[in-house]
Amino acid sequence: MRWRELKNRKQPTDTPKELPITYAPITMRIKAYITDMFMIYIPLLYILTYLVLDGKEAFQSSQWAPLAGLLVYALIDAIFTAVSGQTPGKKAYEIKVVDLTTQKKISFLRALWRFSVFIILSSLIFTLLVPFFRKDRRALHDMLTHTVLIETKRP
């Protein structure tokens, strides 16, 4: 084909346009986290306290029990996030954890790393305030793991 013919040919305009990303509001993220705590972590601690150990005195005197509960919770959270991109709390509030560049689910190791970074950074108060000052509402642990929380419902 000649150059002039190529130049005059129009590009197809029927290419599908991607919908813009709707970032998850901070209030929904907090509600989803609280829901996950009540649906996963509290029952896990109850099972650990009364079925594995002998009761609250044994749980309080144990040095490994709170750490074991947190590690099991981290594994459950990472499995949910890697399989569907959502924990039960995030599913209830229709938000999803995805990769920043591809908008696809993240791997299990990356989800585990994201949870670990969240636990470490949540001990510092100013890291919890970061999403309030960003337009995309990404927290510091999301920036370090290159993830973003988006709304799954489409208008």
N, C-alpha and C positions, 0 to 999 in steps of 0.2 A: 504494500500500500504506500502511496506517496505521502509525503509529509503534509501537504495541504489538505488531503482528505482526512488524515488523522487529526489535524488541528481543528477542522470544522465539525468533526463528530462530537456529539454531546455525550456527557457521562450519564449513565442511568440515574434517575432521581428517585427511583422507587426503593432505595436501600432503606432498611428499617432503622429508625433512630432509637437510640437507647433512652430509656426514661431516666431523668435525673435522679441521683441518689438522694434519699430523704434520710438525714441523720436522725438517730434515735434521740428523743429529748432526755435531758438529764433526769427529770422526774420519773420517767418510765424505767430508766436504768436502775434507779434507786429502788423503785417498787419491785422490779424483777429480782434484784439482789435479795431484798427482804423476803420475798416469796420463796426463793431458793433456800434461804436459811431455814425457814419454817418447814419446807417440804423435804429437804435432804439432810441438812446438818443437825437440826434438833433431834429428829428420829434416830440418826446415826449415833449421836451422843447418848441418847436414851438406851439404845441397844448395847453400846459399849459399857455404859455404867451398870445396867441391871442384868444383862445377860452374860456379858463377858467377865465383868468384875463382880464383886459382891455387894456393891451399893455405892452410895455417894461418898462415904468415908474412904473407901478403897480408891475411888476415882480422884478424890481430892489429895490423897496422899501419894498417888502415883505420879511419877515424873514423865512417863512415856505415854500415858493414856490421852492427854490432850493433843499431843503431837501425832499419835496414831489416828485419832479422829480427824485431825486436819489433813493428814496425808490421804486417808481414804476419801474424804470429801473432795480433795484436789483431783484424785483419780476419777471420781464419778463426774465431776464438773468437766474435766478434760474429755472424757468419753462422750458425754452429751454434746459438747461443743464440736468435737471432731466429727461425730456421726451426722448430726443434723444442723450444726451451727447454732443451736438453741438449747438452753437448759429449760426445765419446766417453767421457771419464772419468766424467762425471756419469751417462751412460746405463748404464755398467758398474756403478755403485753405486746406481742407481735413485733419483737425486735430480734435481730440475728447478728452474730459475729461473723464477719467475712474478711478476707484479705483486702488490703487497701487498694492494690493495683488491679487485681483480677476480679474482685467481688465474688470470689468463690470460697467454699469452706476451707478452713485451715486444718492442718494435720494434727494428730494427737499430741506429738511432742511440742508443737508450737502452742497448742491450747494449754498444755501443762506448764510450759514456760510462761505463758500469759498469766495464768493463775498465780504462779510463784512470784512473778514480778509484782502483781497486784497486792499480794499479801505483804511482801517486803516494803513496797512503797506506801501502803496504806497506814503504816506506822508514823509517817510524816504528814502533818496536817496540810501543808501547802500543796502537796501532790494531789490531795482530794479536791482542791479548789481550781486546778488547772482547767477542767472542762468549762467552767463558768466564764473563762476569759478567751475561749477559742470559738471561732465561727463554726467549725466543723464538730465541736463538742467532744473531741477526742481527749481521753485522759492520758496521763503520762505513760501508764503501762500499755495503752494502745499505740502510742507513738513508738515506744521501744520495740514492740513486737509487730509493727506495721499492720495493725488490724483496725477495723472500724465497726461500730454498731449501727446498723441501718434498720429502718422500719420495713417490715415485710408486706404490709398491706399497701395496695396500690390504689390511688384515687380513681 
